[in-house]
Amino acid sequence: MTEPSMWTRMIQENPEHSIAYIQRFKDLAAQGMDLAGEARLMDAMLSRGSRVLDAGCGTGRVSGFLVDAGHEVVGVDGDPALIAEAERTHPGGRWLVGDLAELDLPARGIADPFDAIVSAGNVMTFLAPSTRGAVLERLRAHLRPAGRAAIGFGAGRGYEFDEFLADARTAGWEPDLLLSTWDLRPFAPGSDFLVAVLRHG
C-alpha cells in the first residue's frame, strides 16, 4: 500500500471536497472560462486518432476535449467521484479508478502503450512525496518509445521544478521542451508554472 496522496488526505478531512471541485469547474465553464488550453496543446502534439493516457484525469476536463477531437483516451484518477463525473460527461473515453504509483494498465486489459501522456491540473503536487519517483516510472512504462508526456504544475506547491526534473531523469525521462504555460510561452528562471514535455531518455 502506497502512502496516501495529499488529495486523499483532503477528502478524508472534508468528504465534500470532490463535490466542491466538480462544481467549481462547472461554474467556471458556465462563466465562459477557457478550460481547454492543456488539451489544445496535447492535440497539437498528436496525429489524429492517437492513444492518450490522462494521468490524474479528474473529471475528464482535458481528455474530454481530446475524445471529441478523435483521440482514444484512457483516464486514470484515484478519486472515484471524479471518475464517475468523467464517465457521465465524457462517455467516449475510458475512465479508471487507480493509484498512479501502482499503474499497470496491461493487468487491467489495456495492453497497448500510449502515444502521449498528459498530467495537468497540478497532479504531481498532489502526490505523496514518497511516490513521485514511482509515478514517473509507471508513466514512462506506458509510453511508446517515440511518445511524449506533458506534465504541468505550479510553483509554491511543495515540489520544486528542479527537484521534479531530477526525479524525471532518474525515472528515465529527458526534457524535450520546457514551457511556462500551456499556451507555449518559454520557461525561464523565475517562471511560476512549468509544463515539461518529456521523452524517453
N, C-alpha and C positions, 0 to 999 in steps of 0.2 A: 504494500500500500504506500503510495507516494504522499509526501507532505501536502496538506490541503492548500489550495491556492488562496490568494487574497480574495478573489471573487467568492469562493466557497465560504470563507470566513464572514464576508459581508452578508451573505444570505443567512448564515447561522445567527448573526446578530440582528438581522432585520428580514424576516421571512417575506416581506412585501417588496424587497429590493428589486427582484426581477420584474415584477409587475410595473413598478415605477419606471424602470429602464425601458420597458416596451412602450409605455405610454409617452415617455419623453420623446422618443423618435417618431411616434405617431403625431405628436404635437408639432414637432419640427417640420415634418412633411406637410402638415396642414397649413403651416405658415409659409410654405413655398421655399423652404431651405433646400439647397443643393446637397443631397446626401449620396451622390453617385460619383464623386470625384475619384475615389480609390478604384472603383470599378472601371471607370473610363481609362485610367492608366493601365490596368490589367488587360482590358480589351485591346488596347493599342499594342501590347506586347505579344498578342496571340494571333495565330491563324484561326479562322472560323471553325467552330466545332472542336476546339481544344478541350482537353481534360484539365479541370482546375480543382485543387483542394483548397478549401477555405478553412484555415486552422484558427479556431476560435470564432466561428461564424456568427454567433449571436442569433439574431432574428432573420439572418439571411439578407440583411440590408445591402451588402456588397454583392454577394453571389446571385441574388435575385435578378439584378441587372444583367449579370453575365449569362444566366439561364435564358433571359429574354433575348439576349444577343446571339444565342445559338450555341453556347458552350455547354459541355457536360460537367456538371458541378457536383462535388461531394462536400458537404459542410459538416464539420465536427465541432461540438461545443460540450463543455461539462455541465451546462445548466439545462435540465430537461424542460423548464418553462420556456426558455428561448428557442430551443429546438421545436417545441410544439408550435410556437408562433411562426417559425420559419416554414414548417410543414403547411400551416394554414394559409400563409400569404404567398408562398412561392412553391406550389406543388410540383413544379418541373424539376426541382433539384432533389438530391438525395441527402437527407439530414440525419445525423447520427449523434447520440449522446456518447461522449467518450473523453477520456483523460489523454491529453496530448502527450504527456510524458510516457504513456504506455501505448501509443498509437501503433496499431498493427492491422491495417485495413485488409491485407490478404486473408487474415484469420477471420474476417467478417464478410468474406466473399467478394472483396473488391481487389482483384489481383493485379490489374494493370497499373503501372506507375503514372504519374501526372506530368503534364506539360508545364504546369505552373502551380505555384502555391502562393496564396495571399494570406497575410495575417495583419489585419487592420484594427483600428479601434483600441490601440494600446494593449493588445492582448499580452504581449511579452511582459509588460509591467504588472499584470495581474497574476502571473505565475509565481508559485513558491520559488524563492531563490535557489533552493536545492535541486529544483527540477529543470532549470533553464537549459543546462547543457544537454540533458536527456531529450528535451523537446526539440532542440535544434538538430540533434542526431536523428530522431524519429522522423522529423520532417524531411531531412535530406534523404533518408532511406526510401521515401515515397516518390521521389522526383526522378524523371527520366534523366539520362546523362547530359543531354543538351538543354534541359529545362532550367527555369529560373524561379526564384522566390522573391516576393516583395513583402517586406516586413516593416511596419511603420509604428512609431510611438513617440510620445513627447518627453521632453526633458523634465526634471524635477519630480520624477515618479519612482525614484529608488533604483533605477537601473541606468547607469551612466552609459553614454553611447560608446565610449572606448571599451568599456567592460563587455558590452554586447558584441562588439566587433571581434574582440579577443575570443569570447566564447564561441562565436560563429566559426572562426578559423580553427579553433580546437575541435569543433564538431565536423570539420571537413568542408566548410564553405569558403568561398572567396568573394569579396565585393566586386560586382560588375559595374555598379553605378550607385553613388550616394546623392540623395536629394534632401532638401529641407522641407518639401511639401509634396503632396500627391499631384500637384499641377506643374511639376518639372522644374522647380526652382533649385539651383545648385546648393548643395550642402557646403557650409563654411564653418570655421571655428566660431562658436557663439550661437549657432543655429539652435532654436528651441524645439525643433522637431527633426526626426530622422526617418527617411524612407530608404531602406537598404535593399537594393536589388542584388541578390546573391546568386552565385552559380556553384556548381561542384568545383572543389579545389583540386 
